[in-house]
Amino acid sequence: MLELNSFIPAKDVVVTPADRLTLPYALRQRSRQRVVLQSGQEAGLILAPPISLVGGDQLRSRDGVHVLVESAPERLSDVRVDDPVLLARASYHLGNRHVRVQIGRGWLRYEPDHVLDQMLTGLGLVVEAISAPFEPERGAYHVHSHSNAHARAQPLAPLEKSEESTARPPGADSDPSGIARTP
């Protein structure tokens, strides 16, 4: 079985692929899985997490076989509007609910949800069901990284309570609420 273990972002692709791999959004987020290429050949996807493949990226095997990643059409809710304020309002409400959204000039798409569809209809938008590739926004802090050559965004570790930070000043007493009080 072919093992695809290297990643080349779409912007860096220079090699013509030997095959194609079409996956929906959810499967393009998985770093380890068995897949079937367009040619019918089975392959193992073995990449370092985190992973977020988009259409146009390429995967490469150790022996140099390149495979083009394509975004499969999926069922989506589609909103089109000429009013940029109304589009911004719709984006705000979807973002406030942490919904993955694909945004284009005058339109947005998200995974179907009847509650969200009704919310946007209530704002005066028309929501239609479509089938299209889904490439949601990655977010402002996303760094597309699958190798040591690329930097990774690392969240700050939470501060741990140390003995030093919980030490009370001499003469301080505490009330039942646990708040330190000084005379």
C-alpha positions as CSV (number, residue, x, y, z in Angstrom):
1,M,0.0,0.0,0.0
2,L,1.2,3.5,-0.8
3,E,2.1,5.6,2.3
4,L,1.5,9.3,1.9
5,N,3.6,10.9,4.6
6,S,4.7,14.3,3.4
7,F,2.7,17.4,2.8
8,I,3.2,20.2,0.2
9,P,0.9,23.3,0.6
10,A,-0.9,24.4,-2.6
11,K,1.2,27.6,-2.8
12,D,4.4,25.6,-3.0
13,V,3.3,22.9,-5.5
14,V,5.6,22.6,-8.5
15,V,5.3,18.9,-9.4
16,T,2.5,17.3,-11.6
17,P,0.7,14.8,-9.4
18,A,0.5,11.1,-10.4
19,D,-2.9,10.7,-8.8
20,R,-5.8,12.5,-7.0
21,L,-7.4,12.2,-3.6
22,T,-10.9,13.7,-3.2
23,L,-12.0,14.1,0.4
24,P,-14.8,16.0,2.2
25,Y,-13.8,18.6,4.8
26,A,-14.1,16.3,7.9
27,L,-11.7,13.7,6.4
28,R,-9.2,16.5,5.3
29,Q,-8.7,17.1,9.0
30,R,-7.6,13.5,9.9
31,S,-3.8,12.9,9.9
32,R,-4.0,9.0,9.8
33,Q,-6.5,7.2,7.6
34,R,-6.8,4.7,4.8
35,V,-7.9,6.2,1.6
36,V,-8.7,5.2,-2.0
37,L,-7.1,7.4,-4.7
38,Q,-8.9,8.3,-8.0
39,S,-7.0,5.5,-9.7
40,G,-8.5,3.0,-7.3
41,Q,-5.2,2.4,-5.5
42,E,-5.4,2.2,-1.7
43,A,-3.1,4.5,0.3
44,G,-2.4,5.2,3.9
45,L,-2.4,8.9,4.9
46,I,0.3,9.2,7.7
47,L,0.9,12.8,8.5
48,A,2.0,14.6,11.7
49,P,-1.0,16.4,13.4
50,P,-2.3,19.0,13.4
51,I,-3.6,18.7,9.8
52,S,-5.9,20.8,7.7
53,L,-5.7,19.9,4.0
54,V,-7.3,22.1,1.4
55,G,-8.0,21.6,-2.3
56,G,-4.7,22.1,-4.2
57,D,-2.4,20.7,-1.5
58,Q,-0.3,17.7,-2.4
59,L,0.8,14.7,-0.5
60,R,4.0,12.8,-1.3
61,S,5.2,9.3,-0.5
62,R,8.8,8.4,0.5
63,D,9.5,7.2,-3.0
64,G,8.4,10.5,-4.5
65,V,4.8,9.8,-5.7
66,H,2.8,13.0,-5.6
67,V,-1.0,13.0,-5.0
68,L,-3.2,16.1,-5.5
69,V,-5.8,16.8,-2.7
70,E,-9.2,17.8,-4.0
71,S,-12.2,19.0,-1.9
72,A,-15.2,16.8,-2.4
73,P,-18.6,18.4,-2.9
74,E,-20.7,18.3,0.2
75,R,-24.2,19.3,1.3
76,L,-24.0,23.0,2.5
77,S,-26.2,25.9,3.4
78,D,-25.5,28.8,1.0
79,V,-26.4,32.4,1.6
80,R,-25.9,35.1,-1.1
81,V,-26.5,38.8,-0.5
82,D,-25.5,42.0,-2.2
83,D,-25.6,44.0,1.1
84,P,-22.2,43.8,2.8
85,V,-23.7,44.9,6.2
86,L,-26.2,42.0,6.1
87,L,-23.4,39.6,5.1
88,A,-21.3,40.9,8.0
89,R,-24.3,40.5,10.4
90,A,-24.8,36.9,9.2
91,S,-21.1,36.2,9.6
92,Y,-21.1,37.7,13.1
93,H,-24.0,35.6,14.3
94,L,-22.5,32.4,12.8
95,G,-19.1,33.2,14.3
96,N,-20.7,33.9,17.7
97,R,-21.9,30.3,17.6
98,H,-18.4,29.0,16.6
99,V,-19.7,27.7,13.3
100,R,-17.2,26.9,10.5
101,V,-17.9,29.3,7.7
102,Q,-16.6,29.7,4.2
103,I,-16.8,33.3,3.1
104,G,-16.7,34.7,-0.5
105,R,-17.5,38.0,-2.1
106,G,-21.3,38.3,-1.5
107,W,-21.8,34.8,-0.1
108,L,-21.1,32.5,2.8
109,R,-21.5,28.7,3.3
110,Y,-21.7,26.5,6.3
111,E,-22.6,22.9,7.2
112,P,-26.4,22.5,7.2
113,D,-28.2,23.2,10.4
114,H,-31.9,24.0,10.4
115,V,-31.6,26.2,13.5
116,L,-28.9,28.3,11.8
117,D,-30.9,28.4,8.6
118,Q,-33.9,29.7,10.5
119,M,-31.8,32.3,12.3
120,L,-30.4,33.7,9.0
121,T,-33.9,33.6,7.4
122,G,-35.1,35.7,10.4
123,L,-32.4,38.2,9.6
124,G,-33.9,38.6,6.1
125,L,-31.5,36.3,4.2
126,V,-32.3,33.5,1.8
127,V,-30.7,30.2,2.6
128,E,-30.4,27.5,-0.1
129,A,-29.2,23.9,0.1
130,I,-26.3,23.3,-2.3
131,S,-23.6,20.8,-3.1
132,A,-20.1,22.3,-3.3
133,P,-16.6,21.8,-1.9
134,F,-16.3,23.2,1.6
135,E,-13.2,25.3,2.5
136,P,-14.1,27.1,5.7
137,E,-12.0,30.0,7.1
138,R,-9.1,28.7,9.2
139,G,-9.0,31.5,11.7
140,A,-6.5,34.3,12.4
141,Y,-4.2,32.2,14.5
142,H,-4.0,29.2,12.1
143,V,-0.5,28.2,10.9
144,H,-0.6,25.6,8.2
145,S,2.2,23.3,9.4
146,H,3.0,19.7,8.7
147,S,6.8,19.6,8.9
148,N,9.6,20.8,11.0
149,A,10.4,23.4,8.3
150,H,7.3,25.4,9.2
151,A,6.7,27.3,12.4
152,R,3.8,26.1,14.6
153,A,1.5,28.3,16.5
154,Q,1.7,27.2,20.1
155,P,-1.0,28.3,22.6
156,L,0.4,29.6,25.9
157,A,0.3,27.0,28.7
158,P,-2.1,27.8,31.6
159,L,-0.4,29.2,34.6
160,E,-0.1,26.7,37.4
161,K,-0.7,27.6,41.0
162,S,2.6,27.5,42.8
163,E,3.3,27.5,46.5
164,E,4.8,30.9,46.0
165,S,1.7,32.4,44.4
166,T,-0.6,31.1,47.2
167,A,1.7,32.1,50.1
168,R,0.1,34.7,52.4
169,P,2.0,37.7,53.7
170,P,3.0,37.6,57.3
171,G,0.1,38.6,59.6
172,A,-2.5,38.0,56.9
173,D,-5.6,36.1,57.9
174,S,-8.4,34.8,55.7
175,D,-12.1,34.8,55.9
176,P,-14.3,31.8,55.0
177,S,-14.4,32.9,51.4
178,G,-10.7,32.1,51.1
179,I,-9.8,35.8,50.3
180,A,-6.7,36.8,52.1
181,R,-7.2,39.9,54.3
182,T,-4.5,42.0,56.0
183,P,-5.2,44.0,59.1
